[in-house]
Amino acid sequence: MSTETPSASPPVREVDLVVGFDGSPPALRALDTAARLLAVRPPGRITVVWVAHLSGEVSLSADAVTIVENDFDQVASELRTAAAERLAGSGLPWDFRWRQGLIARELTAAAQEVQAARPDDVVVILVGSSSSAMHRMVGSVAVQLAHHAPVPVTIVP
């Protein structure tokens, strides 16, 4: 008979899921997967991130930049509403952020910000896979993240 007292189980770490979201079918699947994961493995939260991206070749005047930024605000509002509708009734805590820049880099930066704010949590990036032939040849955001993200990445088919 052992006289040792059983050790307490370690506390359950929260899971913060950073979901790349642009309203596309792969992004909707990623958001749905995040909600299902947290429904069966609480506690946790979802950070929905849309990254506004202009290619490096685009050069805009100051007036054009203002117009584009207003358009980005409108798109961000629409995507936030779409995410809210998708997550309605889930009871999960979530927030929406929009960033501007290279998509993989900005999703990584968002994940690092979440990690810095909640260092005891597990942070995972979720993105939908692309079925585009071009992405298969030159690499998609999901592939870039899988190779370079400092946190785990889940690619949702």
C-alpha positions, 0 to 999 in steps of 0.5 A: 500500500502506497502512502503517497497522496495522489498528485492533483491533475494539472489545470486545463489550459485554455485554447485560443483558436486564431481563425483566418477568415475571409468569408470564403467556403474554406474560411467558413469551414475553418470557423465551423471547425473552431466552434466544434473543437471548443464545443467538445474541448472547453475552455477556450476562445476564438479570435476571427482575423481578416487580413486585407491584402493588396499586392506589392505591385499596387501603388496608390495615391493618397486619395485612393488609399483613403477610398481603399481603407474605407472599402476595407472598413466596409468589408471588415464590418460585413465579415464580422457580421458573417462570423457573428451569424455563424457563431450565434448560439454557440455560447463561445467567447470570440472577437474579430480583428482585421489587419492589413498586410501579407496574410500569413505574416499577419495571422502569425502576428495576431497569434503572437499577440494572443499568446503574449496576452494569454501566455498560459494558453495554447494558441493554434491558427486554423485556416481553410485549405485552398483547392486552387491549382495556382496555390498548389503550385506556388503555395497557399497561405496555409502552406506558408503558415505550416512552414513558418508559424511559431504556433501550431497550425491546423489546416481544415480541408 
